[in-house]
Amino acid sequence: MRKTLPLLIAAALTLATGLAQAAAMTKEQAIEQAQAAHPGELIKAYQEKLKGKAVWEVQIEGQDGKKWEIYYDVASGKLVKEEGE
């Protein structure tokens, strides 16, 4: 039992780390979600900090004529904020 316990703990930590990484939103996913919400031409997309959190900022020139800035939480993929001008 003494030899297997450290192995079980290591396996659990590896699984937990893998699940946390799987939940993180990629740049491509952020772009896809932003363009689904606001169809148009991608201006740029990059990672930045917003109120201390890592976010994807996606800028789109919308088909509606507005310029959109959409922000997604990198860790969860949730919409944080969107602005249209």
Backbone atoms as SQL, in Angstrom:
CREATE TABLE atoms (id INTEGER PRIMARY KEY, chain TEXT, resi INTEGER, resn TEXT, atom TEXT, x REAL, y REAL, z REAL);
INSERT INTO atoms VALUES
  (1, 'A', 1, 'MET', 'N', 0.817, -1.195, 0.000),
  (2, 'A', 1, 'MET', 'CA', 0.000, 0.000, 0.000),
  (3, 'A', 1, 'MET', 'C', 0.863, 1.262, 0.000),
  (4, 'A', 2, 'ARG', 'N', 2.001, 1.214, 0.694),
  (5, 'A', 2, 'ARG', 'CA', 2.854, 2.389, 0.764),
  (6, 'A', 2, 'ARG', 'C', 3.410, 2.784, -0.600),
  (7, 'A', 3, 'LYS', 'N', 3.645, 1.823, -1.460),
  (8, 'A', 3, 'LYS', 'CA', 4.184, 2.126, -2.780),
  (9, 'A', 3, 'LYS', 'C', 3.099, 2.615, -3.725),
  (10, 'A', 4, 'THR', 'N', 1.894, 2.141, -3.550),
  (11, 'A', 4, 'THR', 'CA', 0.828, 2.520, -4.473),
  (12, 'A', 4, 'THR', 'C', 0.217, 3.878, -4.147),
  (13, 'A', 5, 'LEU', 'N', 0.248, 4.306, -2.900),
  (14, 'A', 5, 'LEU', 'CA', -0.355, 5.586, -2.534),
  (15, 'A', 5, 'LEU', 'C', 0.301, 6.761, -3.265),
  (16, 'A', 6, 'PRO', 'N', 1.624, 6.853, -3.289),
  (17, 'A', 6, 'PRO', 'CA', 2.227, 7.955, -4.050),
  (18, 'A', 6, 'PRO', 'C', 1.880, 7.894, -5.536),
  (19, 'A', 7, 'LEU', 'N', 1.774, 6.710, -6.084),
  (20, 'A', 7, 'LEU', 'CA', 1.393, 6.574, -7.491),
  (21, 'A', 7, 'LEU', 'C', -0.030, 7.045, -7.727),
  (22, 'A', 8, 'LEU', 'N', -0.921, 6.708, -6.803),
  (23, 'A', 8, 'LEU', 'CA', -2.313, 7.158, -6.926),
  (24, 'A', 8, 'LEU', 'C', -2.406, 8.673, -6.814),
  (25, 'A', 9, 'ILE', 'N', -1.653, 9.259, -5.905),
  (26, 'A', 9, 'ILE', 'CA', -1.658, 10.711, -5.746),
  (27, 'A', 9, 'ILE', 'C', -1.113, 11.379, -7.002),
  (28, 'A', 10, 'ALA', 'N', -0.033, 10.870, -7.540),
  (29, 'A', 10, 'ALA', 'CA', 0.550, 11.422, -8.766),
  (30, 'A', 10, 'ALA', 'C', -0.425, 11.312, -9.931),
  (31, 'A', 11, 'ALA', 'N', -1.107, 10.181, -10.029),
  (32, 'A', 11, 'ALA', 'CA', -2.088, 9.998, -11.112),
  (33, 'A', 11, 'ALA', 'C', -3.240, 10.982, -10.971),
  (34, 'A', 12, 'ALA', 'N', -3.715, 11.186, -9.748),
  (35, 'A', 12, 'ALA', 'CA', -4.812, 12.128, -9.506),
  (36, 'A', 12, 'ALA', 'C', -4.399, 13.553, -9.851),
  (37, 'A', 13, 'LEU', 'N', -3.189, 13.941, -9.485),
  (38, 'A', 13, 'LEU', 'CA', -2.695, 15.279, -9.806),
  (39, 'A', 13, 'LEU', 'C', -2.535, 15.466, -11.309),
  (40, 'A', 14, 'THR', 'N', -2.050, 14.450, -11.983),
  (41, 'A', 14, 'THR', 'CA', -1.898, 14.512, -13.441),
  (42, 'A', 14, 'THR', 'C', -3.254, 14.660, -14.110),
  (43, 'A', 15, 'LEU', 'N', -4.234, 13.911, -13.652),
  (44, 'A', 15, 'LEU', 'CA', -5.581, 13.999, -14.204),
  (45, 'A', 15, 'LEU', 'C', -6.171, 15.375, -13.955),
  (46, 'A', 16, 'ALA', 'N', -6.029, 15.896, -12.754),
  (47, 'A', 16, 'ALA', 'CA', -6.573, 17.212, -12.427),
  (48, 'A', 16, 'ALA', 'C', -5.925, 18.306, -13.269),
  (49, 'A', 17, 'THR', 'N', -4.626, 18.212, -13.472),
  (50, 'A', 17, 'THR', 'CA', -3.920, 19.189, -14.299),
  (51, 'A', 17, 'THR', 'C', -4.406, 19.114, -15.740),
  (52, 'A', 18, 'GLY', 'N', -4.570, 17.915, -16.245),
  (53, 'A', 18, 'GLY', 'CA', -5.060, 17.733, -17.612),
  (54, 'A', 18, 'GLY', 'C', -6.454, 18.285, -17.798),
  (55, 'A', 19, 'LEU', 'N', -7.316, 18.086, -16.820),
  (56, 'A', 19, 'LEU', 'CA', -8.676, 18.618, -16.912),
  (57, 'A', 19, 'LEU', 'C', -8.670, 20.130, -16.870),
  (58, 'A', 20, 'ALA', 'N', -7.826, 20.725, -16.052),
  (59, 'A', 20, 'ALA', 'CA', -7.749, 22.182, -15.973),
  (60, 'A', 20, 'ALA', 'C', -7.262, 22.764, -17.292),
  (61, 'A', 21, 'GLN', 'N', -6.278, 22.115, -17.901),
  (62, 'A', 21, 'GLN', 'CA', -5.777, 22.604, -19.175),
  (63, 'A', 21, 'GLN', 'C', -6.806, 22.417, -20.284),
  (64, 'A', 22, 'ALA', 'N', -7.587, 21.364, -20.221),
  (65, 'A', 22, 'ALA', 'CA', -8.593, 21.113, -21.241),
  (66, 'A', 22, 'ALA', 'C', -9.691, 22.166, -21.213),
  (67, 'A', 23, 'ALA', 'N', -9.945, 22.753, -20.051),
  (68, 'A', 23, 'ALA', 'CA', -11.001, 23.743, -19.924),
  (69, 'A', 23, 'ALA', 'C', -10.570, 25.108, -20.444),
  (70, 'A', 24, 'ALA', 'N', -9.269, 25.337, -20.587),
  (71, 'A', 24, 'ALA', 'CA', -8.776, 26.634, -21.043),
  (72, 'A', 24, 'ALA', 'C', -9.201, 26.880, -22.490),
  (73, 'A', 25, 'MET', 'N', -9.586, 28.116, -22.759),
  (74, 'A', 25, 'MET', 'CA', -10.023, 28.499, -24.100),
  (75, 'A', 25, 'MET', 'C', -8.811, 28.856, -24.956),
  (76, 'A', 26, 'THR', 'N', -8.798, 28.357, -26.176),
  (77, 'A', 26, 'THR', 'CA', -7.728, 28.695, -27.109),
  (78, 'A', 26, 'THR', 'C', -8.085, 29.980, -27.849),
  (79, 'A', 27, 'LYS', 'N', -7.101, 30.567, -28.466),
  (80, 'A', 27, 'LYS', 'CA', -7.314, 31.772, -29.272),
  (81, 'A', 27, 'LYS', 'C', -8.302, 31.482, -30.404),
  (82, 'A', 28, 'GLU', 'N', -8.152, 30.321, -31.025),
  (83, 'A', 28, 'GLU', 'CA', -9.033, 29.950, -32.136),
  (84, 'A', 28, 'GLU', 'C', -10.486, 29.819, -31.671),
  (85, 'A', 29, 'GLN', 'N', -10.687, 29.235, -30.491),
  (86, 'A', 29, 'GLN', 'CA', -12.046, 29.108, -29.950),
  (87, 'A', 29, 'GLN', 'C', -12.648, 30.473, -29.655),
  (88, 'A', 30, 'ALA', 'N', -11.832, 31.385, -29.130),
  (89, 'A', 30, 'ALA', 'CA', -12.317, 32.735, -28.845),
  (90, 'A', 30, 'ALA', 'C', -12.746, 33.432, -30.140),
  (91, 'A', 31, 'ILE', 'N', -11.953, 33.278, -31.185),
  (92, 'A', 31, 'ILE', 'CA', -12.293, 33.885, -32.480),
  (93, 'A', 31, 'ILE', 'C', -13.585, 33.300, -33.029),
  (94, 'A', 32, 'GLU', 'N', -13.719, 31.973, -32.969),
  (95, 'A', 32, 'GLU', 'CA', -14.933, 31.315, -33.474),
  (96, 'A', 32, 'GLU', 'C', -16.176, 31.811, -32.741),
  (97, 'A', 33, 'GLN', 'N', -16.104, 31.889, -31.416),
  (98, 'A', 33, 'GLN', 'CA', -17.257, 32.342, -30.635),
  (99, 'A', 33, 'GLN', 'C', -17.591, 33.796, -30.935),
  (100, 'A', 34, 'ALA', 'N', -16.572, 34.627, -31.047),
  (101, 'A', 34, 'ALA', 'CA', -16.804, 36.041, -31.324),
  (102, 'A', 34, 'ALA', 'C', -17.439, 36.241, -32.700),
  (103, 'A', 35, 'GLN', 'N', -16.950, 35.512, -33.693),
  (104, 'A', 35, 'GLN', 'CA', -17.511, 35.651, -35.039),
  (105, 'A', 35, 'GLN', 'C', -18.896, 35.035, -35.152),
  (106, 'A', 36, 'ALA', 'N', -19.196, 34.062, -34.326),
  (107, 'A', 36, 'ALA', 'CA', -20.556, 33.507, -34.310),
  (108, 'A', 36, 'ALA', 'C', -21.532, 34.542, -33.741),
  (109, 'A', 37, 'ALA', 'N', -21.085, 35.267, -32.724),
  (110, 'A', 37, 'ALA', 'CA', -21.943, 36.286, -32.099),
  (111, 'A', 37, 'ALA', 'C', -22.036, 37.548, -32.951),
  (112, 'A', 38, 'HIS', 'N', -20.925, 37.901, -33.615),
  (113, 'A', 38, 'HIS', 'CA', -20.860, 39.128, -34.414),
  (114, 'A', 38, 'HIS', 'C', -20.151, 38.825, -35.729),
  (115, 'A', 39, 'PRO', 'N', -20.878, 38.309, -36.714),
  (116, 'A', 39, 'PRO', 'CA', -20.246, 37.968, -37.992),
  (117, 'A', 39, 'PRO', 'C', -19.544, 39.177, -38.600),
  (118, 'A', 40, 'GLY', 'N', -18.385, 38.919, -39.163),
  (119, 'A', 40, 'GLY', 'CA', -17.625, 39.987, -39.794),
  (120, 'A', 40, 'GLY', 'C', -16.169, 39.605, -39.930),
  (121, 'A', 41, 'GLU', 'N', -15.349, 40.616, -40.220),
  (122, 'A', 41, 'GLU', 'CA', -13.924, 40.393, -40.465),
  (123, 'A', 41, 'GLU', 'C', -13.128, 40.528, -39.173),
  (124, 'A', 42, 'LEU', 'N', -12.267, 39.563, -38.932),
  (125, 'A', 42, 'LEU', 'CA', -11.389, 39.606, -37.771),
  (126, 'A', 42, 'LEU', 'C', -10.348, 40.696, -37.978),
  (127, 'A', 43, 'ILE', 'N', -10.235, 41.613, -37.018),
  (128, 'A', 43, 'ILE', 'CA', -9.196, 42.638, -37.055),
  (129, 'A', 43, 'ILE', 'C', -7.958, 42.104, -36.351),
  (130, 'A', 44, 'LYS', 'N', -8.124, 41.664, -35.092),
  (131, 'A', 44, 'LYS', 'CA', -7.023, 41.025, -34.371),
  (132, 'A', 44, 'LYS', 'C', -7.561, 40.342, -33.132),
  (133, 'A', 45, 'ALA', 'N', -6.745, 39.441, -32.612),
  (134, 'A', 45, 'ALA', 'CA', -7.093, 38.710, -31.396),
  (135, 'A', 45, 'ALA', 'C', -5.808, 38.472, -30.631),
  (136, 'A', 46, 'TYR', 'N', -5.851, 38.750, -29.341),
  (137, 'A', 46, 'TYR', 'CA', -4.665, 38.571, -28.513),
  (138, 'A', 46, 'TYR', 'C', -5.064, 38.401, -27.057),
  (139, 'A', 47, 'GLN', 'N', -4.114, 37.907, -26.273),
  (140, 'A', 47, 'GLN', 'CA', -4.354, 37.695, -24.851),
  (141, 'A', 47, 'GLN', 'C', -3.859, 38.911, -24.078),
  (142, 'A', 48, 'GLU', 'N', -4.639, 39.314, -23.073),
  (143, 'A', 48, 'GLU', 'CA', -4.251, 40.420, -22.211),
  (144, 'A', 48, 'GLU', 'C', -4.848, 40.223, -20.827),
  (145, 'A', 49, 'LYS', 'N', -4.599, 41.158, -19.936),
  (146, 'A', 49, 'LYS', 'CA', -5.158, 41.114, -18.581),
  (147, 'A', 49, 'LYS', 'C', -6.280, 42.140, -18.494),
  (148, 'A', 50, 'LEU', 'N', -7.380, 41.732, -17.881),
  (149, 'A', 50, 'LEU', 'CA', -8.505, 42.620, -17.636),
  (150, 'A', 50, 'LEU', 'C', -8.937, 42.392, -16.199),
  (151, 'A', 51, 'LYS', 'N', -8.775, 43.405, -15.379),
  (152, 'A', 51, 'LYS', 'CA', -9.082, 43.305, -13.951),
  (153, 'A', 51, 'LYS', 'C', -8.356, 42.123, -13.306),
  (154, 'A', 52, 'GLY', 'N', -7.095, 41.931, -13.694),
  (155, 'A', 52, 'GLY', 'CA', -6.276, 40.888, -13.103),
  (156, 'A', 52, 'GLY', 'C', -6.469, 39.492, -13.662),
  (157, 'A', 53, 'LYS', 'N', -7.382, 39.325, -14.619),
  (158, 'A', 53, 'LYS', 'CA', -7.630, 38.010, -15.216),
  (159, 'A', 53, 'LYS', 'C', -7.100, 37.969, -16.642),
  (160, 'A', 54, 'ALA', 'N', -6.608, 36.801, -17.026),
  (161, 'A', 54, 'ALA', 'CA', -6.181, 36.601, -18.409),
  (162, 'A', 54, 'ALA', 'C', -7.423, 36.463, -19.284),
  (163, 'A', 55, 'VAL', 'N', -7.498, 37.286, -20.331),
  (164, 'A', 55, 'VAL', 'CA', -8.636, 37.253, -21.249),
  (165, 'A', 55, 'VAL', 'C', -8.133, 37.258, -22.689),
  (166, 'A', 56, 'TRP', 'N', -8.977, 36.741, -23.564),
  (167, 'A', 56, 'TRP', 'CA', -8.764, 36.899, -24.999),
  (168, 'A', 56, 'TRP', 'C', -9.557, 38.128, -25.415),
  (169, 'A', 57, 'GLU', 'N', -8.914, 39.050, -26.093),
  (170, 'A', 57, 'GLU', 'CA', -9.632, 40.179, -26.691),
  (171, 'A', 57, 'GLU', 'C', -9.693, 39.910, -28.184),
  (172, 'A', 58, 'VAL', 'N', -10.903, 39.893, -28.716),
  (173, 'A', 58, 'VAL', 'CA', -11.112, 39.657, -30.141),
  (174, 'A', 58, 'VAL', 'C', -11.779, 40.896, -30.710),
  (175, 'A', 59, 'GLN', 'N', -11.156, 41.486, -31.726),
  (176, 'A', 59, 'GLN', 'CA', -11.696, 42.677, -32.369),
  (177, 'A', 59, 'GLN', 'C', -12.216, 42.298, -33.750),
  (178, 'A', 60, 'ILE', 'N', -13.452, 42.710, -34.013),
  (179, 'A', 60, 'ILE', 'CA', -14.119, 42.348, -35.270),
  (180, 'A', 60, 'ILE', 'C', -14.737, 43.589, -35.894),
  (181, 'A', 61, 'GLU', 'N', -14.595, 43.698, -37.208),
  (182, 'A', 61, 'GLU', 'CA', -15.323, 44.690, -37.998),
  (183, 'A', 61, 'GLU', 'C', -16.586, 43.967, -38.448),
  (184, 'A', 62, 'GLY', 'N', -17.694, 44.244, -37.766),
  (185, 'A', 62, 'GLY', 'CA', -18.921, 43.498, -37.987),
  (186, 'A', 62, 'GLY', 'C', -19.619, 43.816, -39.295),
  (187, 'A', 63, 'GLN', 'N', -20.387, 42.866, -39.772),
  (188, 'A', 63, 'GLN', 'CA', -21.190, 43.085, -40.965),
  (189, 'A', 63, 'GLN', 'C', -22.257, 44.145, -40.709),
  (190, 'A', 64, 'ASP', 'N', -22.529, 44.409, -39.430),
  (191, 'A', 64, 'ASP', 'CA', -23.497, 45.427, -39.060),
  (192, 'A', 64, 'ASP', 'C', -22.886, 46.832, -39.084),
  (193, 'A', 65, 'GLY', 'N', -21.594, 46.935, -39.475),
  (194, 'A', 65, 'GLY', 'CA', -20.922, 48.221, -39.556),
  (195, 'A', 65, 'GLY', 'C', -20.266, 48.658, -38.254),
  (196, 'A', 66, 'LYS', 'N', -20.460, 47.915, -37.191),
  (197, 'A', 66, 'LYS', 'CA', -19.864, 48.257, -35.904),
  (198, 'A', 66, 'LYS', 'C', -18.515, 47.571, -35.743),
  (199, 'A', 67, 'LYS', 'N', -17.654, 48.212, -34.956),
  (200, 'A', 67, 'LYS', 'CA', -16.410, 47.577, -34.539),
  (201, 'A', 67, 'LYS', 'C', -16.668, 46.978, -33.166),
  (202, 'A', 68, 'TRP', 'N', -16.415, 45.685, -33.034),
  (203, 'A', 68, 'TRP', 'CA', -16.691, 44.956, -31.792),
  (204, 'A', 68, 'TRP', 'C', -15.393, 44.562, -31.096),
  (205, 'A', 69, 'GLU', 'N', -15.396, 44.701, -29.784),
  (206, 'A', 69, 'GLU', 'CA', -14.339, 44.172, -28.930),
  (207, 'A', 69, 'GLU', 'C', -15.005, 43.195, -27.975),
  (208, 'A', 70, 'ILE', 'N', -14.629, 41.931, -28.075),
  (209, 'A', 70, 'ILE', 'CA', -15.241, 40.882, -27.270),
  (210, 'A', 70, 'ILE', 'C', -14.143, 40.257, -26.411),
  (211, 'A', 71, 'TYR', 'N', -14.448, 40.070, -25.133),
  (212, 'A', 71, 'TYR', 'CA', -13.470, 39.552, -24.179),
  (213, 'A', 71, 'TYR', 'C', -13.971, 38.238, -23.585),
  (214, 'A', 72, 'TYR', 'N', -13.103, 37.210, -23.601),
  (215, 'A', 72, 'TYR', 'CA', -13.422, 35.907, -23.024),
  (216, 'A', 72, 'TYR', 'C', -12.371, 35.543, -21.971),
  (217, 'A', 73, 'ASP', 'N', -12.822, 34.997, -20.857),
  (218, 'A', 73, 'ASP', 'CA', -11.927, 34.501, -19.819),
  (219, 'A', 73, 'ASP', 'C', -11.153, 33.314, -20.385),
  (220, 'A', 74, 'VAL', 'N', -9.827, 33.374, -20.341),
  (221, 'A', 74, 'VAL', 'CA', -8.988, 32.306, -20.896),
  (222, 'A', 74, 'VAL', 'C', -9.231, 30.991, -20.164),
  (223, 'A', 75, 'ALA', 'N', -9.331, 31.039, -18.841),
  (224, 'A', 75, 'ALA', 'CA', -9.444, 29.818, -18.043),
  (225, 'A', 75, 'ALA', 'C', -10.776, 29.107, -18.233),
  (226, 'A', 76, 'SER', 'N', -11.865, 29.865, -18.304),
  (227, 'A', 76, 'SER', 'CA', -13.198, 29.246, -18.365),
  (228, 'A', 76, 'SER', 'C', -13.862, 29.313, -19.731),
  (229, 'A', 77, 'GLY', 'N', -13.449, 30.255, -20.562),
  (230, 'A', 77, 'GLY', 'CA', -14.087, 30.442, -21.862),
  (231, 'A', 77, 'GLY', 'C', -15.353, 31.281, -21.793),
  (232, 'A', 78, 'LYS', 'N', -15.672, 31.799, -20.623),
  (233, 'A', 78, 'LYS', 'CA', -16.898, 32.589, -20.465),
  (234, 'A', 78, 'LYS', 'C', -16.712, 33.993, -21.003),
  (235, 'A', 79, 'LEU', 'N', -17.802, 34.530, -21.565),
  (236, 'A', 79, 'LEU', 'CA', -17.821, 35.908, -22.034),
  (237, 'A', 79, 'LEU', 'C', -17.673, 36.832, -20.830),
  (238, 'A', 80, 'VAL', 'N', -16.708, 37.751, -20.899),
  (239, 'A', 80, 'VAL', 'CA', -16.480, 38.690, -19.815),
  (240, 'A', 80, 'VAL', 'C', -17.129, 40.024, -20.145),
  (241, 'A', 81, 'LYS', 'N', -16.960, 40.471, -21.403),
  (242, 'A', 81, 'LYS', 'CA', -17.428, 41.796, -21.771),
  (243, 'A', 81, 'LYS', 'C', -17.448, 41.904, -23.293),
  (244, 'A', 82, 'GLU', 'N', -18.361, 42.721, -23.818),
  (245, 'A', 82, 'GLU', 'CA', -18.333, 43.021, -25.242),
  (246, 'A', 82, 'GLU', 'C', -18.776, 44.463, -25.436),
  (247, 'A', 83, 'GLU', 'N', -18.107, 45.135, -26.387),
  (248, 'A', 83, 'GLU', 'CA', -18.396, 46.527, -26.668),
  (249, 'A', 83, 'GLU', 'C', -18.508, 46.706, -28.159),
  (250, 'A', 84, 'GLY', 'N', -19.499, 47.455, -28.595),
  (251, 'A', 84, 'GLY', 'CA', -19.660, 47.774, -30.010),
  (252, 'A', 84, 'GLY', 'C', -19.692, 49.275, -30.206),
  (253, 'A', 85, 'GLU', 'N', -18.964, 49.751, -31.215),
  (254, 'A', 85, 'GLU', 'CA', -18.934, 51.190, -31.508),
  (255, 'A', 85, 'GLU', 'C', -19.628, 51.463, -32.811);
